[in-house]
């Protein structure tokens, strides 16, 4: 699933390409993905792209006085097309969810990106896999999207300091892993980066959030900021297609079950859930004690 660093890199990439361009085509291929009825998607045609910004894991395209908001869910991605294929985006078995095309020619204040500056360009919103969770909204303001309106603090915002994190953890129910990935508490962190952050902070994912000591909160804050800052700087400026692969390569424990912990050499362990799993190092994070894998314990009974 794309998380804050990948979505940040994608929005910066797109923001640098769409500004000033006029929407010429807007073709929905995955009908279930569109969550709004009014204003219609077709009302975006003829509007001028102003910006593309990120909030949490949402991409927000400003098209004059309308916004197209995209949540990529687990298997979603946005592919810049230069040139954009002339074929209409149609419902089918492929990954295409939405095709947006811009009128030929560069936008205002934008240097041409096409080979001759005249080729029609645009982007495809795609979703891989069978689990279709990608979501699109057409709204007057991004805050009309409920999940976006209720987002918590942005962890790369200066307002997110140690005191802020201490207040959030003290007021949260649940373990630190769950709270870190709760979008209404801190925006943009998901399963992968929460594993990485907790490993760097040397904290058990199961530690109740409200029991963190001031020293642990300070460590966690440092780990959140450095993990995300490093990942954003790696991701920005990369070819968008290469982003996902690089994300995996740079992970220390997430997705590395059975491999050696880069800090201590112990084996990276896993706890599995219905549709996902978390990875951690027992030596670094849980005083050497492996966490109970509930699924495995159930199977063994
Ligand atoms: Zn370790």
py3Dmol code that shows the C-alpha trace and the ligand (Angstrom):
import py3Dmol

protein = """\
ATOM      1  CA  UNK A   1       0.000   0.000   0.000  1.00  0.00           C
ATOM      2  CA  UNK A   2       1.363   3.419  -0.883  1.00  0.00           C
ATOM      3  CA  UNK A   3       1.937   5.384   2.327  1.00  0.00           C
ATOM      4  CA  UNK A   4       2.928   8.987   3.016  1.00  0.00           C
ATOM      5  CA  UNK A   5       6.377   8.923   1.310  1.00  0.00           C
ATOM      6  CA  UNK A   6       5.148   7.325  -1.920  1.00  0.00           C
ATOM      7  CA  UNK A   7       2.026   9.504  -2.098  1.00  0.00           C
ATOM      8  CA  UNK A   8       4.125  12.603  -1.361  1.00  0.00           C
ATOM      9  CA  UNK A   9       6.506  11.716  -4.198  1.00  0.00           C
ATOM     10  CA  UNK A  10       3.608  11.014  -6.556  1.00  0.00           C
ATOM     11  CA  UNK A  11       1.873  14.325  -5.789  1.00  0.00           C
ATOM     12  CA  UNK A  12       5.088  16.291  -6.294  1.00  0.00           C
ATOM     13  CA  UNK A  13       5.704  14.471  -9.578  1.00  0.00           C
ATOM     14  CA  UNK A  14       2.162  15.156 -10.805  1.00  0.00           C
ATOM     15  CA  UNK A  15       2.060  18.723  -9.503  1.00  0.00           C
ATOM     16  CA  UNK A  16       5.061  19.515 -11.663  1.00  0.00           C
ATOM     17  CA  UNK A  17       3.333  18.177 -14.770  1.00  0.00           C
ATOM     18  CA  UNK A  18      -0.344  19.086 -14.615  1.00  0.00           C
ATOM     19  CA  UNK A  19      -0.223  22.762 -13.610  1.00  0.00           C
ATOM     20  CA  UNK A  20      -2.058  24.973 -16.101  1.00  0.00           C
ATOM     21  CA  UNK A  21      -3.248  22.139 -18.321  1.00  0.00           C
ATOM     22  CA  UNK A  22      -6.893  21.839 -19.306  1.00  0.00           C
ATOM     23  CA  UNK A  23      -8.758  18.570 -18.725  1.00  0.00           C
ATOM     24  CA  UNK A  24      -9.958  17.187 -22.025  1.00  0.00           C
ATOM     25  CA  UNK A  25     -10.915  13.619 -21.104  1.00  0.00           C
ATOM     26  CA  UNK A  26     -12.114  12.001 -17.904  1.00  0.00           C
ATOM     27  CA  UNK A  27     -13.042   8.349 -18.391  1.00  0.00           C
ATOM     28  CA  UNK A  28     -14.188   6.119 -15.557  1.00  0.00           C
ATOM     29  CA  UNK A  29     -13.352   2.448 -15.997  1.00  0.00           C
ATOM     30  CA  UNK A  30     -14.090   1.208 -12.451  1.00  0.00           C
ATOM     31  CA  UNK A  31     -17.592   2.478 -11.676  1.00  0.00           C
ATOM     32  CA  UNK A  32     -17.536   1.285  -8.061  1.00  0.00           C
ATOM     33  CA  UNK A  33     -14.497   3.466  -7.345  1.00  0.00           C
ATOM     34  CA  UNK A  34     -16.399   6.748  -7.744  1.00  0.00           C
ATOM     35  CA  UNK A  35     -17.950   7.620  -4.379  1.00  0.00           C
ATOM     36  CA  UNK A  36     -19.737  10.847  -5.348  1.00  0.00           C
ATOM     37  CA  UNK A  37     -22.621  11.485  -7.761  1.00  0.00           C
ATOM     38  CA  UNK A  38     -22.763  15.274  -7.759  1.00  0.00           C
ATOM     39  CA  UNK A  39     -20.924  17.071  -9.239  1.00  0.00           C
ATOM     40  CA  UNK A  40     -20.466  14.512 -12.027  1.00  0.00           C
ATOM     41  CA  UNK A  41     -17.005  13.379 -13.091  1.00  0.00           C
ATOM     42  CA  UNK A  42     -17.711  14.788 -16.551  1.00  0.00           C
ATOM     43  CA  UNK A  43     -17.887  18.280 -15.000  1.00  0.00           C
ATOM     44  CA  UNK A  44     -14.089  18.184 -14.677  1.00  0.00           C
ATOM     45  CA  UNK A  45     -13.695  18.371 -18.455  1.00  0.00           C
ATOM     46  CA  UNK A  46     -12.748  21.892 -19.522  1.00  0.00           C
ATOM     47  CA  UNK A  47     -11.346  22.823 -16.108  1.00  0.00           C
ATOM     48  CA  UNK A  48      -7.775  23.914 -15.635  1.00  0.00           C
ATOM     49  CA  UNK A  49      -5.452  21.954 -13.346  1.00  0.00           C
ATOM     50  CA  UNK A  50      -4.048  24.168 -10.590  1.00  0.00           C
ATOM     51  CA  UNK A  51      -2.173  21.793  -8.308  1.00  0.00           C
ATOM     52  CA  UNK A  52      -1.837  18.303  -6.914  1.00  0.00           C
ATOM     53  CA  UNK A  53      -1.357  18.073  -3.158  1.00  0.00           C
ATOM     54  CA  UNK A  54      -1.212  15.317  -0.534  1.00  0.00           C
ATOM     55  CA  UNK A  55      -3.195  14.974   2.686  1.00  0.00           C
ATOM     56  CA  UNK A  56      -2.463  11.768   4.591  1.00  0.00           C
ATOM     57  CA  UNK A  57      -2.545   9.076   1.919  1.00  0.00           C
ATOM     58  CA  UNK A  58      -4.968  11.057  -0.275  1.00  0.00           C
ATOM     59  CA  UNK A  59      -4.012  12.748  -3.549  1.00  0.00           C
ATOM     60  CA  UNK A  60      -5.998  15.919  -4.225  1.00  0.00           C
ATOM     61  CA  UNK A  61      -6.123  17.391  -7.725  1.00  0.00           C
ATOM     62  CA  UNK A  62      -7.260  21.016  -7.809  1.00  0.00           C
ATOM     63  CA  UNK A  63      -9.135  21.642 -11.060  1.00  0.00           C
ATOM     64  CA  UNK A  64     -10.345  25.245 -10.916  1.00  0.00           C
ATOM     65  CA  UNK A  65     -13.106  25.243  -8.292  1.00  0.00           C
ATOM     66  CA  UNK A  66     -13.412  21.452  -8.140  1.00  0.00           C
ATOM     67  CA  UNK A  67     -11.234  18.780  -6.597  1.00  0.00           C
ATOM     68  CA  UNK A  68     -10.648  15.229  -7.713  1.00  0.00           C
ATOM     69  CA  UNK A  69      -9.607  13.295  -4.607  1.00  0.00           C
ATOM     70  CA  UNK A  70      -7.982   9.854  -4.972  1.00  0.00           C
ATOM     71  CA  UNK A  71      -7.268   7.227  -2.314  1.00  0.00           C
ATOM     72  CA  UNK A  72      -5.045   4.489  -3.723  1.00  0.00           C
ATOM     73  CA  UNK A  73      -5.923   1.892  -1.063  1.00  0.00           C
ATOM     74  CA  UNK A  74      -3.707  -1.204  -1.220  1.00  0.00           C
ATOM     75  CA  UNK A  75      -3.073  -1.837  -4.880  1.00  0.00           C
ATOM     76  CA  UNK A  76      -3.621   1.567  -6.456  1.00  0.00           C
ATOM     77  CA  UNK A  77      -1.143   3.664  -8.378  1.00  0.00           C
ATOM     78  CA  UNK A  78      -1.093   6.615 -10.787  1.00  0.00           C
ATOM     79  CA  UNK A  79       0.810   6.324 -14.021  1.00  0.00           C
ATOM     80  CA  UNK A  80       1.718   9.438 -15.990  1.00  0.00           C
ATOM     81  CA  UNK A  81       1.123   8.842 -19.714  1.00  0.00           C
ATOM     82  CA  UNK A  82       3.157  10.769 -22.280  1.00  0.00           C
ATOM     83  CA  UNK A  83       1.748  10.367 -24.815  1.00  0.00           C
ATOM     84  CA  UNK A  84      -1.668   9.376 -23.513  1.00  0.00           C
ATOM     85  CA  UNK A  85      -3.188   6.474 -25.474  1.00  0.00           C
ATOM     86  CA  UNK A  86      -6.081   7.634 -27.656  1.00  0.00           C
ATOM     87  CA  UNK A  87      -8.217   4.654 -26.567  1.00  0.00           C
ATOM     88  CA  UNK A  88     -11.048   5.464 -24.234  1.00  0.00           C
ATOM     89  CA  UNK A  89     -10.715   4.163 -20.670  1.00  0.00           C
ATOM     90  CA  UNK A  90     -13.377   1.457 -20.481  1.00  0.00           C
ATOM     91  CA  UNK A  91     -14.579  -0.991 -17.872  1.00  0.00           C
ATOM     92  CA  UNK A  92     -12.769  -4.278 -18.258  1.00  0.00           C
ATOM     93  CA  UNK A  93     -10.738  -6.822 -16.414  1.00  0.00           C
ATOM     94  CA  UNK A  94      -7.590  -4.735 -16.468  1.00  0.00           C
ATOM     95  CA  UNK A  95      -6.288  -2.537 -13.670  1.00  0.00           C
ATOM     96  CA  UNK A  96      -7.501   0.773 -15.144  1.00  0.00           C
ATOM     97  CA  UNK A  97      -9.873   2.705 -12.849  1.00  0.00           C
ATOM     98  CA  UNK A  98      -9.772   6.202 -14.354  1.00  0.00           C
ATOM     99  CA  UNK A  99      -8.105   7.874 -17.332  1.00  0.00           C
ATOM    100  CA  UNK A 100      -7.625  11.638 -17.290  1.00  0.00           C
ATOM    101  CA  UNK A 101      -6.331  13.395 -20.388  1.00  0.00           C
ATOM    102  CA  UNK A 102      -5.233  16.974 -20.886  1.00  0.00           C
ATOM    103  CA  UNK A 103      -5.606  19.084 -24.003  1.00  0.00           C
ATOM    104  CA  UNK A 104      -2.492  19.094 -26.220  1.00  0.00           C
ATOM    105  CA  UNK A 105       0.101  21.719 -25.495  1.00  0.00           C
ATOM    106  CA  UNK A 106       1.826  22.748 -22.333  1.00  0.00           C
ATOM    107  CA  UNK A 107      -0.037  24.351 -19.492  1.00  0.00           C
ATOM    108  CA  UNK A 108       0.481  27.869 -18.221  1.00  0.00           C
ATOM    109  CA  UNK A 109       3.935  28.247 -16.821  1.00  0.00           C
ATOM    110  CA  UNK A 110       4.783  24.635 -17.558  1.00  0.00           C
ATOM    111  CA  UNK A 111       7.594  23.576 -19.795  1.00  0.00           C
ATOM    112  CA  UNK A 112       6.484  21.001 -22.345  1.00  0.00           C
ATOM    113  CA  UNK A 113       7.082  17.420 -21.271  1.00  0.00           C
ATOM    114  CA  UNK A 114       6.025  15.758 -24.528  1.00  0.00           C
ATOM    115  CA  UNK A 115       8.630  15.096 -27.165  1.00  0.00           C
ATOM    116  CA  UNK A 116       7.337  18.020 -29.200  1.00  0.00           C
ATOM    117  CA  UNK A 117       5.274  19.684 -26.511  1.00  0.00           C
ATOM    118  CA  UNK A 118       2.118  18.948 -28.456  1.00  0.00           C
ATOM    119  CA  UNK A 119       1.369  15.306 -27.681  1.00  0.00           C
ATOM    120  CA  UNK A 120      -1.698  14.768 -25.513  1.00  0.00           C
ATOM    121  CA  UNK A 121      -0.653  13.747 -22.018  1.00  0.00           C
ATOM    122  CA  UNK A 122      -2.517  12.573 -18.966  1.00  0.00           C
ATOM    123  CA  UNK A 123      -2.588   9.920 -16.307  1.00  0.00           C
ATOM    124  CA  UNK A 124      -4.148   6.566 -15.555  1.00  0.00           C
ATOM    125  CA  UNK A 125      -5.356   5.705 -12.069  1.00  0.00           C
ATOM    126  CA  UNK A 126      -4.934   1.940 -11.746  1.00  0.00           C
ATOM    127  CA  UNK A 127      -5.621  -0.737  -9.170  1.00  0.00           C
ATOM    128  CA  UNK A 128      -3.886  -4.102  -9.192  1.00  0.00           C
ATOM    129  CA  UNK A 129      -5.317  -7.237  -7.643  1.00  0.00           C
ATOM    130  CA  UNK A 130      -8.816  -8.496  -7.032  1.00  0.00           C
ATOM    131  CA  UNK A 131      -9.511  -6.517  -3.873  1.00  0.00           C
ATOM    132  CA  UNK A 132     -11.024  -3.328  -5.297  1.00  0.00           C
ATOM    133  CA  UNK A 133     -10.789  -0.622  -2.663  1.00  0.00           C
ATOM    134  CA  UNK A 134      -9.503   2.361  -4.635  1.00  0.00           C
ATOM    135  CA  UNK A 135     -11.752   5.397  -4.166  1.00  0.00           C
ATOM    136  CA  UNK A 136     -12.399   8.620  -6.113  1.00  0.00           C
ATOM    137  CA  UNK A 137     -14.396  11.691  -5.172  1.00  0.00           C
ATOM    138  CA  UNK A 138     -15.357  14.857  -7.075  1.00  0.00           C
ATOM    139  CA  UNK A 139     -15.937  17.616  -4.530  1.00  0.00           C
ATOM    140  CA  UNK A 140     -15.910  21.379  -4.097  1.00  0.00           C
ATOM    141  CA  UNK A 141     -13.396  21.106  -1.237  1.00  0.00           C
ATOM    142  CA  UNK A 142     -11.182  18.138  -0.204  1.00  0.00           C
ATOM    143  CA  UNK A 143     -12.624  18.308   3.344  1.00  0.00           C
ATOM    144  CA  UNK A 144     -15.934  17.050   1.985  1.00  0.00           C
ATOM    145  CA  UNK A 145     -14.318  13.610   1.895  1.00  0.00           C
ATOM    146  CA  UNK A 146     -14.988  12.221   5.360  1.00  0.00           C
ATOM    147  CA  UNK A 147     -11.801  10.202   5.746  1.00  0.00           C
ATOM    148  CA  UNK A 148      -9.777  13.257   4.776  1.00  0.00           C
ATOM    149  CA  UNK A 149     -11.672  15.651   7.039  1.00  0.00           C
ATOM    150  CA  UNK A 150     -10.993  13.432  10.053  1.00  0.00           C
ATOM    151  CA  UNK A 151      -7.258  12.990   9.386  1.00  0.00           C
ATOM    152  CA  UNK A 152      -4.960  13.532  12.327  1.00  0.00           C
ATOM    153  CA  UNK A 153      -1.741  15.537  12.434  1.00  0.00           C
ATOM    154  CA  UNK A 154       0.662  15.447   9.488  1.00  0.00           C
ATOM    155  CA  UNK A 155       3.851  13.876  10.886  1.00  0.00           C
ATOM    156  CA  UNK A 156       6.167  16.027   8.743  1.00  0.00           C
ATOM    157  CA  UNK A 157       4.398  19.227   9.814  1.00  0.00           C
ATOM    158  CA  UNK A 158       6.347  21.376  12.337  1.00  0.00           C
ATOM    159  CA  UNK A 159       3.303  21.128  14.656  1.00  0.00           C
ATOM    160  CA  UNK A 160       4.147  17.450  15.125  1.00  0.00           C
ATOM    161  CA  UNK A 161       6.674  17.773  17.947  1.00  0.00           C
ATOM    162  CA  UNK A 162       7.488  15.489  20.892  1.00  0.00           C
ATOM    163  CA  UNK A 163       4.804  17.113  23.074  1.00  0.00           C
ATOM    164  CA  UNK A 164       2.210  16.619  20.348  1.00  0.00           C
ATOM    165  CA  UNK A 165       3.078  12.915  20.062  1.00  0.00           C
ATOM    166  CA  UNK A 166       3.061  12.539  23.867  1.00  0.00           C
ATOM    167  CA  UNK A 167      -0.486  13.957  24.001  1.00  0.00           C
ATOM    168  CA  UNK A 168      -1.660  11.719  21.158  1.00  0.00           C
ATOM    169  CA  UNK A 169      -0.216   8.568  22.720  1.00  0.00           C
ATOM    170  CA  UNK A 170      -1.520   9.411  26.193  1.00  0.00           C
ATOM    171  CA  UNK A 171      -5.019   9.865  24.821  1.00  0.00           C
ATOM    172  CA  UNK A 172      -5.107   6.821  22.564  1.00  0.00           C
ATOM    173  CA  UNK A 173      -6.595   3.409  23.215  1.00  0.00           C
ATOM    174  CA  UNK A 174      -4.767   0.447  21.743  1.00  0.00           C
ATOM    175  CA  UNK A 175      -1.204  -0.577  21.133  1.00  0.00           C
ATOM    176  CA  UNK A 176       1.428   1.698  19.662  1.00  0.00           C
ATOM    177  CA  UNK A 177       1.415  -0.095  16.272  1.00  0.00           C
ATOM    178  CA  UNK A 178      -2.337   0.412  15.845  1.00  0.00           C
ATOM    179  CA  UNK A 179      -2.223   4.026  17.012  1.00  0.00           C
ATOM    180  CA  UNK A 180       0.683   4.913  14.686  1.00  0.00           C
ATOM    181  CA  UNK A 181      -1.322   3.608  11.721  1.00  0.00           C
ATOM    182  CA  UNK A 182      -4.616   5.255  12.783  1.00  0.00           C
ATOM    183  CA  UNK A 183      -5.255   7.923  10.175  1.00  0.00           C
ATOM    184  CA  UNK A 184      -7.372   9.995  12.566  1.00  0.00           C
ATOM    185  CA  UNK A 185      -4.433  10.229  14.999  1.00  0.00           C
ATOM    186  CA  UNK A 186      -1.424  10.614  12.658  1.00  0.00           C
ATOM    187  CA  UNK A 187      -2.003  10.929   8.904  1.00  0.00           C
ATOM    188  CA  UNK A 188      -0.191   8.876   6.290  1.00  0.00           C
ATOM    189  CA  UNK A 189       1.498   6.008   8.169  1.00  0.00           C
ATOM    190  CA  UNK A 190       0.417   2.458   7.344  1.00  0.00           C
ATOM    191  CA  UNK A 191       1.486  -1.095   8.042  1.00  0.00           C
ATOM    192  CA  UNK A 192       4.910  -0.943   6.401  1.00  0.00           C
ATOM    193  CA  UNK A 193       6.284   2.309   7.808  1.00  0.00           C
ATOM    194  CA  UNK A 194       4.856   1.638  11.287  1.00  0.00           C
ATOM    195  CA  UNK A 195       6.946  -1.570  11.362  1.00  0.00           C
ATOM    196  CA  UNK A 196      10.006   0.413  10.319  1.00  0.00           C
ATOM    197  CA  UNK A 197       9.385   3.211  12.822  1.00  0.00           C
ATOM    198  CA  UNK A 198       8.883   0.819  15.746  1.00  0.00           C
ATOM    199  CA  UNK A 199      12.047  -1.084  14.870  1.00  0.00           C
ATOM    200  CA  UNK A 200      14.062   2.133  14.759  1.00  0.00           C
ATOM    201  CA  UNK A 201      12.497   3.259  18.059  1.00  0.00           C
ATOM    202  CA  UNK A 202      13.187  -0.183  19.609  1.00  0.00           C
ATOM    203  CA  UNK A 203       9.584  -0.513  20.750  1.00  0.00           C
ATOM    204  CA  UNK A 204       7.276  -3.505  20.836  1.00  0.00           C
ATOM    205  CA  UNK A 205       4.339  -3.082  18.452  1.00  0.00           C
ATOM    206  CA  UNK A 206       2.082  -4.434  21.207  1.00  0.00           C
ATOM    207  CA  UNK A 207       3.081  -1.905  23.862  1.00  0.00           C
ATOM    208  CA  UNK A 208      -0.054   0.006  24.943  1.00  0.00           C
ATOM    209  CA  UNK A 209       0.301   3.540  23.577  1.00  0.00           C
ATOM    210  CA  UNK A 210      -0.653   5.237  26.820  1.00  0.00           C
ATOM    211  CA  UNK A 211       2.084   3.424  28.789  1.00  0.00           C
ATOM    212  CA  UNK A 212       4.993   4.903  26.803  1.00  0.00           C
ATOM    213  CA  UNK A 213       7.550   6.675  29.006  1.00  0.00           C
ATOM    214  CA  UNK A 214       8.730  10.195  28.043  1.00  0.00           C
ATOM    215  CA  UNK A 215      11.987   8.666  26.827  1.00  0.00           C
ATOM    216  CA  UNK A 216      10.108   6.180  24.649  1.00  0.00           C
ATOM    217  CA  UNK A 217       7.881   8.926  23.224  1.00  0.00           C
ATOM    218  CA  UNK A 218      10.975  10.965  22.336  1.00  0.00           C
ATOM    219  CA  UNK A 219      12.544   7.934  20.628  1.00  0.00           C
ATOM    220  CA  UNK A 220       9.314   7.230  18.782  1.00  0.00           C
ATOM    221  CA  UNK A 221       9.048  10.839  17.631  1.00  0.00           C
ATOM    222  CA  UNK A 222      12.592  10.777  16.281  1.00  0.00           C
ATOM    223  CA  UNK A 223      11.906   7.487  14.508  1.00  0.00           C
ATOM    224  CA  UNK A 224       8.681   8.764  12.897  1.00  0.00           C
ATOM    225  CA  UNK A 225      10.321  11.913  11.561  1.00  0.00           C
ATOM    226  CA  UNK A 226      13.567  10.339  10.369  1.00  0.00           C
ATOM    227  CA  UNK A 227      11.922   7.271   8.794  1.00  0.00           C
ATOM    228  CA  UNK A 228       9.434   9.366   6.823  1.00  0.00           C
ATOM    229  CA  UNK A 229      11.902  12.122   5.931  1.00  0.00           C
ATOM    230  CA  UNK A 230      14.420   9.580   4.616  1.00  0.00           C
ATOM    231  CA  UNK A 231      11.748   7.733   2.656  1.00  0.00           C
ATOM    232  CA  UNK A 232      10.403  10.954   1.108  1.00  0.00           C
ATOM    233  CA  UNK A 233      13.863  12.082   0.037  1.00  0.00           C
ATOM    234  CA  UNK A 234      14.525   8.667  -1.502  1.00  0.00           C
ATOM    235  CA  UNK A 235      11.184   8.665  -3.297  1.00  0.00           C
ATOM    236  CA  UNK A 236      11.052  12.225  -4.607  1.00  0.00           C
ATOM    237  CA  UNK A 237      12.620  12.691  -7.993  1.00  0.00           C
ATOM    238  CA  UNK A 238      12.549   8.970  -8.750  1.00  0.00           C
ATOM    239  CA  UNK A 239      10.765   7.555 -11.704  1.00  0.00           C
ATOM    240  CA  UNK A 240       7.258   6.962 -10.355  1.00  0.00           C
ATOM    241  CA  UNK A 241       7.324   3.404 -11.680  1.00  0.00           C
ATOM    242  CA  UNK A 242      10.407   2.589  -9.629  1.00  0.00           C
ATOM    243  CA  UNK A 243       8.961   3.910  -6.372  1.00  0.00           C
ATOM    244  CA  UNK A 244       7.280   0.773  -5.122  1.00  0.00           C
ATOM    245  CA  UNK A 245      10.277  -1.460  -5.682  1.00  0.00           C
ATOM    246  CA  UNK A 246      12.590   0.942  -3.944  1.00  0.00           C
ATOM    247  CA  UNK A 247      10.246   1.183  -0.978  1.00  0.00           C
ATOM    248  CA  UNK A 248      10.639  -2.545  -0.379  1.00  0.00           C
ATOM    249  CA  UNK A 249      14.405  -2.551  -0.856  1.00  0.00           C
ATOM    250  CA  UNK A 250      14.888   0.153   1.745  1.00  0.00           C
ATOM    251  CA  UNK A 251      12.852  -1.614   4.463  1.00  0.00           C
ATOM    252  CA  UNK A 252      14.773  -2.882   7.504  1.00  0.00           C
ATOM    253  CA  UNK A 253      12.237  -5.329   8.933  1.00  0.00           C
ATOM    254  CA  UNK A 254       8.953  -4.899   7.065  1.00  0.00           C
ATOM    255  CA  UNK A 255       8.505  -7.719   4.537  1.00  0.00           C
ATOM    256  CA  UNK A 256      11.770  -9.318   5.680  1.00  0.00           C
ATOM    257  CA  UNK A 257      10.549 -12.269   7.742  1.00  0.00           C
ATOM    258  CA  UNK A 258      13.335 -14.801   8.231  1.00  0.00           C
ATOM    259  CA  UNK A 259      16.125 -12.428   7.204  1.00  0.00           C
ATOM    260  CA  UNK A 260      18.722 -10.957   9.541  1.00  0.00           C
ATOM    261  CA  UNK A 261      17.953  -7.776  11.486  1.00  0.00           C
ATOM    262  CA  UNK A 262      20.343  -5.092  10.166  1.00  0.00           C
ATOM    263  CA  UNK A 263      20.904  -3.834  13.746  1.00  0.00           C
ATOM    264  CA  UNK A 264      21.642  -7.015  15.693  1.00  0.00           C
ATOM    265  CA  UNK A 265      21.597  -9.965  13.279  1.00  0.00           C
ATOM    266  CA  UNK A 266      18.694 -11.731  15.013  1.00  0.00           C
ATOM    267  CA  UNK A 267      16.077 -13.184  12.672  1.00  0.00           C
ATOM    268  CA  UNK A 268      13.195 -10.874  11.682  1.00  0.00           C
ATOM    269  CA  UNK A 269       9.954 -12.369  12.986  1.00  0.00           C
ATOM    270  CA  UNK A 270       6.373 -12.017  11.883  1.00  0.00           C
ATOM    271  CA  UNK A 271       2.907 -11.914  13.400  1.00  0.00           C
ATOM    272  CA  UNK A 272       0.165 -12.713  10.875  1.00  0.00           C
ATOM    273  CA  UNK A 273      -3.354 -11.353  10.735  1.00  0.00           C
ATOM    274  CA  UNK A 274      -6.191 -12.147   8.349  1.00  0.00           C
ATOM    275  CA  UNK A 275      -4.979 -10.014   5.445  1.00  0.00           C
ATOM    276  CA  UNK A 276      -1.631  -8.650   6.562  1.00  0.00           C
ATOM    277  CA  UNK A 277       1.306  -9.236   8.834  1.00  0.00           C
ATOM    278  CA  UNK A 278       3.706  -7.237  10.931  1.00  0.00           C
ATOM    279  CA  UNK A 279       7.442  -7.785  11.169  1.00  0.00           C
ATOM    280  CA  UNK A 280       9.732  -7.013  14.098  1.00  0.00           C
ATOM    281  CA  UNK A 281      13.002  -7.982  15.734  1.00  0.00           C
ATOM    282  CA  UNK A 282      12.615  -9.609  19.143  1.00  0.00           C
ATOM    283  CA  UNK A 283      16.133  -8.693  20.274  1.00  0.00           C
ATOM    284  CA  UNK A 284      15.753  -5.028  19.316  1.00  0.00           C
ATOM    285  CA  UNK A 285      12.100  -4.527  20.272  1.00  0.00           C
ATOM    286  CA  UNK A 286      10.710  -7.048  22.740  1.00  0.00           C
ATOM    287  CA  UNK A 287      13.614  -7.899  25.064  1.00  0.00           C
ATOM    288  CA  UNK A 288      14.207 -11.107  23.117  1.00  0.00           C
ATOM    289  CA  UNK A 289      10.701 -12.489  23.680  1.00  0.00           C
ATOM    290  CA  UNK A 290       8.864 -13.499  20.486  1.00  0.00           C
ATOM    291  CA  UNK A 291       5.334 -12.104  20.291  1.00  0.00           C
ATOM    292  CA  UNK A 292       2.455 -14.538  20.253  1.00  0.00           C
ATOM    293  CA  UNK A 293       1.139 -15.158  16.770  1.00  0.00           C
ATOM    294  CA  UNK A 294      -2.576 -15.460  17.425  1.00  0.00           C
ATOM    295  CA  UNK A 295      -3.309 -17.140  14.118  1.00  0.00           C
ATOM    296  CA  UNK A 296      -0.595 -19.711  14.684  1.00  0.00           C
ATOM    297  CA  UNK A 297      -1.675 -20.351  18.308  1.00  0.00           C
ATOM    298  CA  UNK A 298      -5.219 -20.937  17.129  1.00  0.00           C
ATOM    299  CA  UNK A 299      -4.098 -23.391  14.490  1.00  0.00           C
ATOM    300  CA  UNK A 300      -2.020 -25.322  17.023  1.00  0.00           C
ATOM    301  CA  UNK A 301      -4.874 -25.808  19.495  1.00  0.00           C
TER     302      UNK A 301
END
"""
ligand_1 = """\
1
ZN
Zn 17.487 -6.540 15.845
"""
view = py3Dmol.view(width=600, height=400)
view.addModel(protein, "pdb")
view.setStyle({"model": 0}, {"cartoon": {"style": "trace"}})
view.addModel(ligand_1, "xyz")
view.setStyle({"model": 1}, {"stick": {}})
view.zoomTo()
view.show()
